[in-house]
Amino acid sequence: MTELEKEYTELKNKVQIEILKLCKVEKENFLLDQTHLILVGKYQLQVFKNFYFLKKMNRCLTLYKEGKTISEINEIVDVELKSDRVKLANYEKSIEDAKKYEKKYALLNNNDLLRIEEMFMNLCFDYHPMIKIHMSQTELQIWNILEFSYRSNNLSSLQGFYNESQLTKAIYNEKTAVEDIKYYKNILYDAKKRYNSLLETYPQNIKSFLHDDIEVAKLIAKHRNDAYRLKDDIKKYKPEYDSIFADTIIN
């Protein structure tokens, strides 16, 4: 082994360890987020729904008072509130997805979870995009599916990748070794920085809170109060809104 290959190999080993640590905390964050959605998501969703309806009512009434026709109002609101509707639908779907993940997770035992971690470690060391530098777009897409299988504890999917990988391993190439070493040095720094950053932000910053029934109950109460407050605001405008738009479909 040449000195260049030795330097490459030692650096690659360090990168493998840091990337695996990063993947693990990213998975933990995914699972924490799912827990958060399951515990308080439906209460927060009601806040979002009430806020959207209030925003829509106010906008429709404002446009009507400006002399816009019902047809014009429909067109304007459809465009202006499209992103709000998409966010609302995505959040609602994320709650349903979290429930599905929870059901699948409940079927796994400790041996299954250990197997998932073992398989992913081996796959990560060989195929992670930050380790396998020269990766095609197709391989990157395959990796993204593989990594999501790991985060969501999809044992059967991960087993399929492990048994018959469609990816090629990262190998030493003397022609690109100097550039690869430079790349690995940068990646090593970036991975450590991102790892430390993730430990200080959501959902890591609510990790202990999610296991505290009292704190969860407080947050649920807050979301309920916010929903009721918005509902009271809706009641102020609803009679006027219904008198104008009752028989009209407003997006």
Phi, psi and omega in degrees: 000127179287165178298324180295316180293324178296315178298317179300312184295315180297318181291320179298320179298320178294318179296319180303316181295316181292321180293321178296318176301317180296315180298322180294318180287329175294322176294316179300320178297320178299314182291324176296319179297319178297319178298317179300316180296320181292320184285316188233358186304315185294332178284320177291326178299320179295324176298313180298318180295315180295320180296318180297314182296320178296316179298318180295315180299312181299319181293317179297316180294321178297314180296322180296318180290339176278358177096010179286147176281164179302319180297316180295319179298317178303315182294316182295312182295323179302319180283311187294325185256011182301313182296326178295318179294321179296315179299319180295315180295319180295320180292320178297318179294322181296327177292315179296320179297319180299321178295321179294317179298321181297318179296317179294319181298324182296339181276349182272143173256180183299322179296321177298315182294320177295321179296319178300314181296319181294314181297316183294322178303313180294319179293319181297315182298330183263327193238354182301136183303334178277350178255314174272095191296312186266085185244136179284165179297322179296316179296323179296319178296319178296317180299318181300321177293316180300314183294323178292326176299322178292311183298323183267009178056043178272090187298313184295320179294316181294322178298322178298316177295321184291320182286326183215077183288138177264011181252158175254148186286155174285126181230159179287134177230113184301327182294329182248007187303316183298313179292323180294320178297318177299317179297313181299323179297318179293318180296321180300316178294313182295320181295317178296319180295315180293321179301311180296324179294318181296328181290344185253358184238178178298139002265007179299327183286356174240016184302310181290326181299322183293342179257012180247106184301325181293316180292323177297317179298323178296318181292319177300317179298321179297314180297322179295316179298318178297319180295318179295319180298316178293324179295322177296321178295322179298319182301330182294325186257345188298317180302315179294318180298314182294324181294335182261317191246012187305319183259021184238138176277113176250123184297000000 
